[in-house]
Amino acid sequence: MQKRISFYDVDWDRRKAVGGVCLSFDDRSQVDLRPVSAEELALLATVLRNEKPVYYDEETDSLSTRQALVGE
């Protein structure tokens, strides 16, 4: 089930060369996406920063800029 992302935090550990993204949703629940590579972190941060609204589906582990249609 998709949830609309309200807030996000991005972090990068230069020594370990690994990062993460913590997503917060309208219902105040959270999901922590880590570890992520530098390339994935850059892509996730770009989508989260530039697109509104953004949705996350925990079942498929996917980000989307549009809400899924009923029955998809």
PESULBEL-V206339 format. One line per field, one symbol per residue. ss: DSSP state (2 for helix, 1 for strand, 0 for the rest). phi: phi as a letter, one per 30 degrees, with the letter a starting at -180 (. if undefined). burial: + if it has 9 or more other ideal C-beta (glycine too) atoms within 8 Angstrom, else -. A space follows every 10 residues. Layout:
ss->???
phi->???
burial->???
This chain:
ss->0111111111 1110000111 1111100001 1111110222 2222222222 0000111000 0111000000 00
phi->.dbddcbbbb bbcddchbba bccccedidb bccadbdddd dddddddddc cbdbcbcddc hbcbcbddde jd
burial->-++++--+-+ -------+++ +++++----- +-+--+---- +--++-++-- ---++++--- --++---+-- --
